[in-house]
Amino acid sequence: MALVLPILAGLMLAIAQFGIVFNQYLTLTDATRAGARKAAVARFAGDDGAAAAGLVKSAAGDLDTSKLTVSVTSTNWNVPGSDVTVSAQYPYSINILGWVVKSGSLTTTQTERLE
């Protein structure tokens, strides 16, 4: 028991940390999708994607928006059918008992056509 319990506890903590990071990735992906949709339907707003970037940050749920990086680009904002791309990055780290096992950036990109 003395040999197996630390390994089992570490494994359980790793599973929990991975679940937290995966939840952050799903939240980031959903927020980016909502922002891409906003950019696709609001091309006449004239803000060149600022409203879409704001929507991504507000739809990010429990993510720390000060660490969230959003970019909105389009090939041509004035032509229907042009592509608009929304990308977002959010840092993550998997810590197990104070040791950083893995860290980096979660990145997701969504592309929609302007309406």
Chimera marker file (.cmm) of the C-alpha trace (Angstrom):
<marker_set name="trace">
<marker id="1" x="0.000" y="0.000" z="0.000" r="1" g="1" b="0" radius="0.5"/>
<marker id="2" x="2.856" y="2.387" z="0.807" r="1" g="1" b="0" radius="0.5"/>
<marker id="3" x="4.305" y="1.919" z="-2.669" r="1" g="1" b="0" radius="0.5"/>
<marker id="4" x="1.083" y="1.991" z="-4.666" r="1" g="1" b="0" radius="0.5"/>
<marker id="5" x="-0.757" y="4.863" z="-2.956" r="1" g="1" b="0" radius="0.5"/>
<marker id="6" x="1.619" y="7.687" z="-4.050" r="1" g="1" b="0" radius="0.5"/>
<marker id="7" x="1.564" y="6.471" z="-7.637" r="1" g="1" b="0" radius="0.5"/>
<marker id="8" x="-2.220" y="6.172" z="-7.615" r="1" g="1" b="0" radius="0.5"/>
<marker id="9" x="-2.638" y="9.626" z="-6.023" r="1" g="1" b="0" radius="0.5"/>
<marker id="10" x="-0.314" y="11.175" z="-8.612" r="1" g="1" b="0" radius="0.5"/>
<marker id="11" x="-2.236" y="9.508" z="-11.415" r="1" g="1" b="0" radius="0.5"/>
<marker id="12" x="-5.561" y="10.774" z="-10.066" r="1" g="1" b="0" radius="0.5"/>
<marker id="13" x="-4.199" y="14.322" z="-9.786" r="1" g="1" b="0" radius="0.5"/>
<marker id="14" x="-2.874" y="14.106" z="-13.355" r="1" g="1" b="0" radius="0.5"/>
<marker id="15" x="-6.302" y="13.023" z="-14.613" r="1" g="1" b="0" radius="0.5"/>
<marker id="16" x="-7.949" y="15.946" z="-12.787" r="1" g="1" b="0" radius="0.5"/>
<marker id="17" x="-5.433" y="18.456" z="-14.178" r="1" g="1" b="0" radius="0.5"/>
<marker id="18" x="-5.877" y="17.111" z="-17.708" r="1" g="1" b="0" radius="0.5"/>
<marker id="19" x="-9.650" y="17.467" z="-17.302" r="1" g="1" b="0" radius="0.5"/>
<marker id="20" x="-9.250" y="21.114" z="-16.299" r="1" g="1" b="0" radius="0.5"/>
<marker id="21" x="-7.046" y="21.869" z="-19.313" r="1" g="1" b="0" radius="0.5"/>
<marker id="22" x="-9.430" y="20.038" z="-21.651" r="1" g="1" b="0" radius="0.5"/>
<marker id="23" x="-12.346" y="22.066" z="-20.261" r="1" g="1" b="0" radius="0.5"/>
<marker id="24" x="-10.380" y="25.261" z="-20.916" r="1" g="1" b="0" radius="0.5"/>
<marker id="25" x="-9.736" y="24.133" z="-24.501" r="1" g="1" b="0" radius="0.5"/>
<marker id="26" x="-13.427" y="23.405" z="-25.109" r="1" g="1" b="0" radius="0.5"/>
<marker id="27" x="-14.407" y="26.781" z="-23.641" r="1" g="1" b="0" radius="0.5"/>
<marker id="28" x="-11.840" y="28.536" z="-25.824" r="1" g="1" b="0" radius="0.5"/>
<marker id="29" x="-13.021" y="26.708" z="-28.945" r="1" g="1" b="0" radius="0.5"/>
<marker id="30" x="-16.678" y="27.557" z="-28.275" r="1" g="1" b="0" radius="0.5"/>
<marker id="31" x="-15.868" y="31.220" z="-27.617" r="1" g="1" b="0" radius="0.5"/>
<marker id="32" x="-13.848" y="31.410" z="-30.840" r="1" g="1" b="0" radius="0.5"/>
<marker id="33" x="-16.714" y="29.839" z="-32.790" r="1" g="1" b="0" radius="0.5"/>
<marker id="34" x="-19.143" y="32.424" z="-31.393" r="1" g="1" b="0" radius="0.5"/>
<marker id="35" x="-16.735" y="35.223" z="-32.299" r="1" g="1" b="0" radius="0.5"/>
<marker id="36" x="-16.313" y="33.939" z="-35.847" r="1" g="1" b="0" radius="0.5"/>
<marker id="37" x="-20.068" y="33.799" z="-36.277" r="1" g="1" b="0" radius="0.5"/>
<marker id="38" x="-20.406" y="37.352" z="-34.954" r="1" g="1" b="0" radius="0.5"/>
<marker id="39" x="-17.733" y="38.574" z="-37.378" r="1" g="1" b="0" radius="0.5"/>
<marker id="40" x="-19.419" y="36.792" z="-40.288" r="1" g="1" b="0" radius="0.5"/>
<marker id="41" x="-22.817" y="38.395" z="-39.763" r="1" g="1" b="0" radius="0.5"/>
<marker id="42" x="-21.688" y="41.847" z="-38.586" r="1" g="1" b="0" radius="0.5"/>
<marker id="43" x="-19.494" y="42.929" z="-41.481" r="1" g="1" b="0" radius="0.5"/>
<marker id="44" x="-21.430" y="46.173" z="-41.962" r="1" g="1" b="0" radius="0.5"/>
<marker id="45" x="-20.601" y="47.336" z="-38.427" r="1" g="1" b="0" radius="0.5"/>
<marker id="46" x="-17.322" y="48.799" z="-39.707" r="1" g="1" b="0" radius="0.5"/>
<marker id="47" x="-15.314" y="47.779" z="-36.662" r="1" g="1" b="0" radius="0.5"/>
<marker id="48" x="-13.089" y="45.271" z="-38.527" r="1" g="1" b="0" radius="0.5"/>
<marker id="49" x="-13.749" y="42.510" z="-36.019" r="1" g="1" b="0" radius="0.5"/>
<marker id="50" x="-13.546" y="44.428" z="-32.729" r="1" g="1" b="0" radius="0.5"/>
<marker id="51" x="-17.058" y="43.299" z="-31.782" r="1" g="1" b="0" radius="0.5"/>
<marker id="52" x="-16.111" y="39.699" z="-32.541" r="1" g="1" b="0" radius="0.5"/>
<marker id="53" x="-12.982" y="39.920" z="-30.381" r="1" g="1" b="0" radius="0.5"/>
<marker id="54" x="-15.065" y="41.374" z="-27.552" r="1" g="1" b="0" radius="0.5"/>
<marker id="55" x="-17.572" y="38.558" z="-27.907" r="1" g="1" b="0" radius="0.5"/>
<marker id="56" x="-14.806" y="35.953" z="-27.702" r="1" g="1" b="0" radius="0.5"/>
<marker id="57" x="-13.597" y="37.476" z="-24.445" r="1" g="1" b="0" radius="0.5"/>
<marker id="58" x="-17.086" y="37.707" z="-22.973" r="1" g="1" b="0" radius="0.5"/>
<marker id="59" x="-17.973" y="34.162" z="-24.050" r="1" g="1" b="0" radius="0.5"/>
<marker id="60" x="-14.776" y="32.747" z="-22.572" r="1" g="1" b="0" radius="0.5"/>
<marker id="61" x="-16.604" y="31.815" z="-19.385" r="1" g="1" b="0" radius="0.5"/>
<marker id="62" x="-14.261" y="31.036" z="-16.515" r="1" g="1" b="0" radius="0.5"/>
<marker id="63" x="-11.045" y="31.782" z="-18.443" r="1" g="1" b="0" radius="0.5"/>
<marker id="64" x="-8.910" y="34.710" z="-17.282" r="1" g="1" b="0" radius="0.5"/>
<marker id="65" x="-9.523" y="37.272" z="-20.046" r="1" g="1" b="0" radius="0.5"/>
<marker id="66" x="-6.332" y="39.173" z="-19.225" r="1" g="1" b="0" radius="0.5"/>
<marker id="67" x="-4.366" y="36.129" z="-20.452" r="1" g="1" b="0" radius="0.5"/>
<marker id="68" x="-6.572" y="35.558" z="-23.507" r="1" g="1" b="0" radius="0.5"/>
<marker id="69" x="-5.181" y="36.723" z="-26.857" r="1" g="1" b="0" radius="0.5"/>
<marker id="70" x="-7.678" y="37.146" z="-29.723" r="1" g="1" b="0" radius="0.5"/>
<marker id="71" x="-7.073" y="38.111" z="-33.342" r="1" g="1" b="0" radius="0.5"/>
<marker id="72" x="-9.701" y="38.680" z="-36.036" r="1" g="1" b="0" radius="0.5"/>
<marker id="73" x="-8.647" y="38.926" z="-39.679" r="1" g="1" b="0" radius="0.5"/>
<marker id="74" x="-10.399" y="38.919" z="-43.030" r="1" g="1" b="0" radius="0.5"/>
<marker id="75" x="-9.259" y="38.844" z="-46.634" r="1" g="1" b="0" radius="0.5"/>
<marker id="76" x="-11.711" y="41.652" z="-47.494" r="1" g="1" b="0" radius="0.5"/>
<marker id="77" x="-14.309" y="42.981" z="-45.042" r="1" g="1" b="0" radius="0.5"/>
<marker id="78" x="-16.440" y="44.536" z="-47.807" r="1" g="1" b="0" radius="0.5"/>
<marker id="79" x="-16.980" y="41.519" z="-50.065" r="1" g="1" b="0" radius="0.5"/>
<marker id="80" x="-19.609" y="38.905" z="-49.130" r="1" g="1" b="0" radius="0.5"/>
<marker id="81" x="-18.168" y="35.407" z="-49.294" r="1" g="1" b="0" radius="0.5"/>
<marker id="82" x="-14.716" y="36.457" z="-48.101" r="1" g="1" b="0" radius="0.5"/>
<marker id="83" x="-13.214" y="34.500" z="-45.257" r="1" g="1" b="0" radius="0.5"/>
<marker id="84" x="-12.968" y="35.827" z="-41.732" r="1" g="1" b="0" radius="0.5"/>
<marker id="85" x="-10.646" y="34.045" z="-39.320" r="1" g="1" b="0" radius="0.5"/>
<marker id="86" x="-10.799" y="34.294" z="-35.539" r="1" g="1" b="0" radius="0.5"/>
<marker id="87" x="-7.863" y="32.890" z="-33.573" r="1" g="1" b="0" radius="0.5"/>
<marker id="88" x="-7.427" y="32.720" z="-29.815" r="1" g="1" b="0" radius="0.5"/>
<marker id="89" x="-4.611" y="31.646" z="-27.512" r="1" g="1" b="0" radius="0.5"/>
<marker id="90" x="-4.691" y="30.888" z="-23.807" r="1" g="1" b="0" radius="0.5"/>
<marker id="91" x="-1.788" y="29.680" z="-21.638" r="1" g="1" b="0" radius="0.5"/>
<marker id="92" x="-2.060" y="26.443" z="-19.675" r="1" g="1" b="0" radius="0.5"/>
<marker id="93" x="0.042" y="24.395" z="-17.292" r="1" g="1" b="0" radius="0.5"/>
<marker id="94" x="-0.446" y="20.945" z="-15.817" r="1" g="1" b="0" radius="0.5"/>
<marker id="95" x="0.823" y="20.923" z="-12.217" r="1" g="1" b="0" radius="0.5"/>
<marker id="96" x="1.035" y="17.754" z="-10.151" r="1" g="1" b="0" radius="0.5"/>
<marker id="97" x="1.989" y="18.274" z="-6.531" r="1" g="1" b="0" radius="0.5"/>
<marker id="98" x="3.774" y="21.527" z="-7.358" r="1" g="1" b="0" radius="0.5"/>
<marker id="99" x="5.709" y="20.187" z="-10.332" r="1" g="1" b="0" radius="0.5"/>
<marker id="100" x="4.934" y="21.590" z="-13.755" r="1" g="1" b="0" radius="0.5"/>
<marker id="101" x="4.581" y="18.553" z="-15.989" r="1" g="1" b="0" radius="0.5"/>
<marker id="102" x="3.554" y="20.393" z="-19.165" r="1" g="1" b="0" radius="0.5"/>
<marker id="103" x="2.849" y="24.007" z="-20.077" r="1" g="1" b="0" radius="0.5"/>
<marker id="104" x="2.205" y="25.931" z="-23.254" r="1" g="1" b="0" radius="0.5"/>
<marker id="105" x="-0.592" y="27.668" z="-25.115" r="1" g="1" b="0" radius="0.5"/>
<marker id="106" x="-3.978" y="26.370" z="-26.127" r="1" g="1" b="0" radius="0.5"/>
<marker id="107" x="-4.653" y="27.658" z="-29.641" r="1" g="1" b="0" radius="0.5"/>
<marker id="108" x="-7.810" y="27.444" z="-31.682" r="1" g="1" b="0" radius="0.5"/>
<marker id="109" x="-8.865" y="28.984" z="-35.007" r="1" g="1" b="0" radius="0.5"/>
<marker id="110" x="-12.281" y="29.252" z="-36.628" r="1" g="1" b="0" radius="0.5"/>
<marker id="111" x="-12.988" y="30.418" z="-40.181" r="1" g="1" b="0" radius="0.5"/>
<marker id="112" x="-16.373" y="31.578" z="-41.503" r="1" g="1" b="0" radius="0.5"/>
<marker id="113" x="-17.537" y="33.266" z="-44.678" r="1" g="1" b="0" radius="0.5"/>
<marker id="114" x="-18.822" y="36.831" z="-44.548" r="1" g="1" b="0" radius="0.5"/>
<marker id="115" x="-22.515" y="37.144" z="-45.201" r="1" g="1" b="0" radius="0.5"/>
<link id1="1" id2="2" r="1" g="1" b="0" radius="0.2"/>
<link id1="2" id2="3" r="1" g="1" b="0" radius="0.2"/>
<link id1="3" id2="4" r="1" g="1" b="0" radius="0.2"/>
<link id1="4" id2="5" r="1" g="1" b="0" radius="0.2"/>
<link id1="5" id2="6" r="1" g="1" b="0" radius="0.2"/>
<link id1="6" id2="7" r="1" g="1" b="0" radius="0.2"/>
<link id1="7" id2="8" r="1" g="1" b="0" radius="0.2"/>
<link id1="8" id2="9" r="1" g="1" b="0" radius="0.2"/>
<link id1="9" id2="10" r="1" g="1" b="0" radius="0.2"/>
<link id1="10" id2="11" r="1" g="1" b="0" radius="0.2"/>
<link id1="11" id2="12" r="1" g="1" b="0" radius="0.2"/>
<link id1="12" id2="13" r="1" g="1" b="0" radius="0.2"/>
<link id1="13" id2="14" r="1" g="1" b="0" radius="0.2"/>
<link id1="14" id2="15" r="1" g="1" b="0" radius="0.2"/>
<link id1="15" id2="16" r="1" g="1" b="0" radius="0.2"/>
<link id1="16" id2="17" r="1" g="1" b="0" radius="0.2"/>
<link id1="17" id2="18" r="1" g="1" b="0" radius="0.2"/>
<link id1="18" id2="19" r="1" g="1" b="0" radius="0.2"/>
<link id1="19" id2="20" r="1" g="1" b="0" radius="0.2"/>
<link id1="20" id2="21" r="1" g="1" b="0" radius="0.2"/>
<link id1="21" id2="22" r="1" g="1" b="0" radius="0.2"/>
<link id1="22" id2="23" r="1" g="1" b="0" radius="0.2"/>
<link id1="23" id2="24" r="1" g="1" b="0" radius="0.2"/>
<link id1="24" id2="25" r="1" g="1" b="0" radius="0.2"/>
<link id1="25" id2="26" r="1" g="1" b="0" radius="0.2"/>
<link id1="26" id2="27" r="1" g="1" b="0" radius="0.2"/>
<link id1="27" id2="28" r="1" g="1" b="0" radius="0.2"/>
<link id1="28" id2="29" r="1" g="1" b="0" radius="0.2"/>
<link id1="29" id2="30" r="1" g="1" b="0" radius="0.2"/>
<link id1="30" id2="31" r="1" g="1" b="0" radius="0.2"/>
<link id1="31" id2="32" r="1" g="1" b="0" radius="0.2"/>
<link id1="32" id2="33" r="1" g="1" b="0" radius="0.2"/>
<link id1="33" id2="34" r="1" g="1" b="0" radius="0.2"/>
<link id1="34" id2="35" r="1" g="1" b="0" radius="0.2"/>
<link id1="35" id2="36" r="1" g="1" b="0" radius="0.2"/>
<link id1="36" id2="37" r="1" g="1" b="0" radius="0.2"/>
<link id1="37" id2="38" r="1" g="1" b="0" radius="0.2"/>
<link id1="38" id2="39" r="1" g="1" b="0" radius="0.2"/>
<link id1="39" id2="40" r="1" g="1" b="0" radius="0.2"/>
<link id1="40" id2="41" r="1" g="1" b="0" radius="0.2"/>
<link id1="41" id2="42" r="1" g="1" b="0" radius="0.2"/>
<link id1="42" id2="43" r="1" g="1" b="0" radius="0.2"/>
<link id1="43" id2="44" r="1" g="1" b="0" radius="0.2"/>
<link id1="44" id2="45" r="1" g="1" b="0" radius="0.2"/>
<link id1="45" id2="46" r="1" g="1" b="0" radius="0.2"/>
<link id1="46" id2="47" r="1" g="1" b="0" radius="0.2"/>
<link id1="47" id2="48" r="1" g="1" b="0" radius="0.2"/>
<link id1="48" id2="49" r="1" g="1" b="0" radius="0.2"/>
<link id1="49" id2="50" r="1" g="1" b="0" radius="0.2"/>
<link id1="50" id2="51" r="1" g="1" b="0" radius="0.2"/>
<link id1="51" id2="52" r="1" g="1" b="0" radius="0.2"/>
<link id1="52" id2="53" r="1" g="1" b="0" radius="0.2"/>
<link id1="53" id2="54" r="1" g="1" b="0" radius="0.2"/>
<link id1="54" id2="55" r="1" g="1" b="0" radius="0.2"/>
<link id1="55" id2="56" r="1" g="1" b="0" radius="0.2"/>
<link id1="56" id2="57" r="1" g="1" b="0" radius="0.2"/>
<link id1="57" id2="58" r="1" g="1" b="0" radius="0.2"/>
<link id1="58" id2="59" r="1" g="1" b="0" radius="0.2"/>
<link id1="59" id2="60" r="1" g="1" b="0" radius="0.2"/>
<link id1="60" id2="61" r="1" g="1" b="0" radius="0.2"/>
<link id1="61" id2="62" r="1" g="1" b="0" radius="0.2"/>
<link id1="62" id2="63" r="1" g="1" b="0" radius="0.2"/>
<link id1="63" id2="64" r="1" g="1" b="0" radius="0.2"/>
<link id1="64" id2="65" r="1" g="1" b="0" radius="0.2"/>
<link id1="65" id2="66" r="1" g="1" b="0" radius="0.2"/>
<link id1="66" id2="67" r="1" g="1" b="0" radius="0.2"/>
<link id1="67" id2="68" r="1" g="1" b="0" radius="0.2"/>
<link id1="68" id2="69" r="1" g="1" b="0" radius="0.2"/>
<link id1="69" id2="70" r="1" g="1" b="0" radius="0.2"/>
<link id1="70" id2="71" r="1" g="1" b="0" radius="0.2"/>
<link id1="71" id2="72" r="1" g="1" b="0" radius="0.2"/>
<link id1="72" id2="73" r="1" g="1" b="0" radius="0.2"/>
<link id1="73" id2="74" r="1" g="1" b="0" radius="0.2"/>
<link id1="74" id2="75" r="1" g="1" b="0" radius="0.2"/>
<link id1="75" id2="76" r="1" g="1" b="0" radius="0.2"/>
<link id1="76" id2="77" r="1" g="1" b="0" radius="0.2"/>
<link id1="77" id2="78" r="1" g="1" b="0" radius="0.2"/>
<link id1="78" id2="79" r="1" g="1" b="0" radius="0.2"/>
<link id1="79" id2="80" r="1" g="1" b="0" radius="0.2"/>
<link id1="80" id2="81" r="1" g="1" b="0" radius="0.2"/>
<link id1="81" id2="82" r="1" g="1" b="0" radius="0.2"/>
<link id1="82" id2="83" r="1" g="1" b="0" radius="0.2"/>
<link id1="83" id2="84" r="1" g="1" b="0" radius="0.2"/>
<link id1="84" id2="85" r="1" g="1" b="0" radius="0.2"/>
<link id1="85" id2="86" r="1" g="1" b="0" radius="0.2"/>
<link id1="86" id2="87" r="1" g="1" b="0" radius="0.2"/>
<link id1="87" id2="88" r="1" g="1" b="0" radius="0.2"/>
<link id1="88" id2="89" r="1" g="1" b="0" radius="0.2"/>
<link id1="89" id2="90" r="1" g="1" b="0" radius="0.2"/>
<link id1="90" id2="91" r="1" g="1" b="0" radius="0.2"/>
<link id1="91" id2="92" r="1" g="1" b="0" radius="0.2"/>
<link id1="92" id2="93" r="1" g="1" b="0" radius="0.2"/>
<link id1="93" id2="94" r="1" g="1" b="0" radius="0.2"/>
<link id1="94" id2="95" r="1" g="1" b="0" radius="0.2"/>
<link id1="95" id2="96" r="1" g="1" b="0" radius="0.2"/>
<link id1="96" id2="97" r="1" g="1" b="0" radius="0.2"/>
<link id1="97" id2="98" r="1" g="1" b="0" radius="0.2"/>
<link id1="98" id2="99" r="1" g="1" b="0" radius="0.2"/>
<link id1="99" id2="100" r="1" g="1" b="0" radius="0.2"/>
<link id1="100" id2="101" r="1" g="1" b="0" radius="0.2"/>
<link id1="101" id2="102" r="1" g="1" b="0" radius="0.2"/>
<link id1="102" id2="103" r="1" g="1" b="0" radius="0.2"/>
<link id1="103" id2="104" r="1" g="1" b="0" radius="0.2"/>
<link id1="104" id2="105" r="1" g="1" b="0" radius="0.2"/>
<link id1="105" id2="106" r="1" g="1" b="0" radius="0.2"/>
<link id1="106" id2="107" r="1" g="1" b="0" radius="0.2"/>
<link id1="107" id2="108" r="1" g="1" b="0" radius="0.2"/>
<link id1="108" id2="109" r="1" g="1" b="0" radius="0.2"/>
<link id1="109" id2="110" r="1" g="1" b="0" radius="0.2"/>
<link id1="110" id2="111" r="1" g="1" b="0" radius="0.2"/>
<link id1="111" id2="112" r="1" g="1" b="0" radius="0.2"/>
<link id1="112" id2="113" r="1" g="1" b="0" radius="0.2"/>
<link id1="113" id2="114" r="1" g="1" b="0" radius="0.2"/>
<link id1="114" id2="115" r="1" g="1" b="0" radius="0.2"/>
</marker_set>
